[in-house]
């Protein structure tokens, strides 16, 4: 796991724009009766269609996320240049929800586990202060190394207990796609959101079916870089 602190990575203004747009969208989907409600809480899917700030995050554009060029460089080194966006959604933890079962996102993509670098890396935008009281994401530190070293079909054995992430609003977290994680239990009266962007190596199939789901209006103003990140054109 790598934390990029709230000091200069995701500015307060960028965080506020992102969070305000997300909260308005979440409320609108609830009022329209189309919200996706999961056991932990509300999810907001297909962020690409719901605000230019989200599209610019997929590009890692510094106007939307100050640390974008640095994040892009790290993803280039881990996944190779030409990596693409697997999915981008907001994960909610509601006060009436339940903890999410622990999972690792790379699992469904490959039929094997290897010690080599991950083929999926998550970028999590922490939009509100999170801790164990409001459903801060549960993780088992080091579990990505255990799964990688165990290999395919091996016995994992006993793992350490999960802990809740703690971090101030505006923090950005990058983590290995083999890390066991899940939404925690929100014991407050408010709704808590984080947004998770998964990125994968360019040869892999994406979870988001962007060909079907991206609105034509978004495609009309999309840059070549964004179209590539969506898997809709070759790397230029």
N, C-alpha and C positions, 0 to 999 in steps of 0.2 A: 504494500500500500504506500502511496505517496500523497501527502497532503500539501497543497499549495495554500498558504495562509490567506486570510482575508485582507492582508496588507498589500494592496497594489495588484492583486491577481484578477479579482472580479470586483470592480469598483462598486461603491455604494450605489451610485446612480445606475449602473448596469444591472446590479442586483434588484434594485427597486423596479426598474422597467420590466424585467423578466417576471418578478413575483406579482406585480400588479396585473400584468396581462394574463398570467396564469390563473390568478384568483378570480378575475372577471370571467375567464373562459370556463373554469370549473363551476362557478355559480350558474352561468348560462346553460351549461349542459344539464345541471340538476333541474333547473326550471323547465327546460325543454323535454325532460324525461328521457334523455339519451345518455346520461352519465353511466360510466362503467363502475359499478360498485363491487369491489373485491372484499374478501374477509378482513384485510387490514384497513381498507378505506377506499376512497375514490381514486381512480386513475384517469389521467387526461392523455389520450393517445394522439398520434399524428400531429405532433406539435409543429411540424413543417408547415401545415396549413393555417396555423392559428396565431401567427405574428412574425413579422420580419426579424424580430430579435432572436427567435428560435432558429430561423434559417441561417442567420449570421453566425450563430453558435456552431452549427454544423460545419460552416466554413472555417471556424476558429478565427473569425474576423475580430481584430482588436477593438472595433467600434462596439462590439457586443460583449466581448470578454477580453480584458486587457492581457491576460496570459495566453491568448490564443496562439501567437507565434511560437511560444515556448512549448505549449501542449502539442502543437503540430510537430515540432522538432522531436519531441520525445516519442510520439506515436510513429513518426518516420523511422526512428531507430529501432523500435520494438517490432512494429508490424511491416515495415518496409514502405518505401514511398509508393503512393497510389492506393493506400488503404481507403476503405469505404465505410459509410455509416450503416450499421446493422439495424439500429432502432433508436428512437428518441422519444421518451415519454416522461410524464411526471407521476411520481408514486406518492400517494397520500396515505397518511395514518390518521384515522378518525378516532375520536374518543370512544366510540362504541365498537371499535374494531377488535381484531384478534391478531396475535403475532403471525407472521408469515413463516412457513416452513423454510428451513435453510436450503439454499440451492447454489449451484455454480453455473454461470451463464455459458461457459464454453462447452459444457457437457453435451448438449443436444447437437452440437455442430460437428463433433469428431467421434468416430467409433473407438478411439484409443486415447490413452493419456501418455504423454512423453515429458521428459525433463526439459526439453527445448523450450524456448521462449513461448509465451502464450500467443494464440492466434486471435484472441479477442481481448480488448482492454476497455474497461468502463471509465467514463468521465462523469463524476457525480457533481452536480451543482447544488450546494447546500444553501438554500434560500432563506431559511429561518434558523435561529439557534436550535441545535439539537442536542439531546442528552437522553439519559435513561427514562426521563419523566414523560417525554412527548413522542416516544417511538423512534428514537435515534436508531439508525440501521444496525441490526445485529450482525456481527462478523466473528469468525474464528480466526484470529491472527495466525499466520503461518500455514493455514490449511491448504493454500495453493501449492506450497512446497511439498506438503505431505501427499497430496493427490498426484502431483507430478512424479515424485519419486516412487510412489507405489506402483505406478504403471497400470496397464490395462488388466483388469480382472484380479488384481492383487487385494490382499486383506488390508484395510486401512487401519484397523485397530482403534483404540480409544483416542479421542481428540480432546483438546482443552475445551473448557466452557466458552460459550459465546459471550461477547461483551457488546454493549451499546456504543456506537460512535458518539463522540462529543466534539462539537465544533461550532464556532460562531457563524452567523449568517455571512455569506460572501465567500466562504471557504470552498475550494474546489478539490476534489479527491480523485486520483487516478488509481485504479486497482486491477490486478490480474484477473482475467476472466475465469480462473479456476478457484478464486477465493470463495469460500462458503459464506453466504450472507442472506439477509432477509429483513423485511420491515419489522420493527419492534412494536411493543405494546404502548399505545398512547394513553397515558393516565391523566391527561389534562382535558380541559373542556373545549379546546380549539382544534382545528384541522392543521396538520403539519404536512408540508410538501417538500420533497427533494425532486430533482429532475435527473434522469440517468440517460446518458448517451453511450451506446455500445458501438465500438468500432472494430472492424475485422480486416484481415488480410484480403487483398483485392480478388483473389481467386475463389472466395467463398460466396455462398448464397446468403442473401440478407433475410433477416426476419421480417422487416417491413417490406411489403410489396409496393415499392414506390411507383411502379408503372401504373398501378391501379389507384393508389391512394393519394398521390400528389395532385392537388387541384390544378386545373389548366392555367388559371391565373398566376399561380406560383411559377409554373414552368415558363410563362411568358417573360418574367423578369429575372429568372434564375441566371446566375453567371455560369460560365463553363466549369468553374471549380465546384460550384454547388451541384450542378448536374452530374459531374463525375462522382462526388461523394454519395450521391443517391444511386449510383450505378447505372445512370442513364446515358452516359457517353464515355468514351475512352479517355484516359489520362492524356492531357495535352502537354 
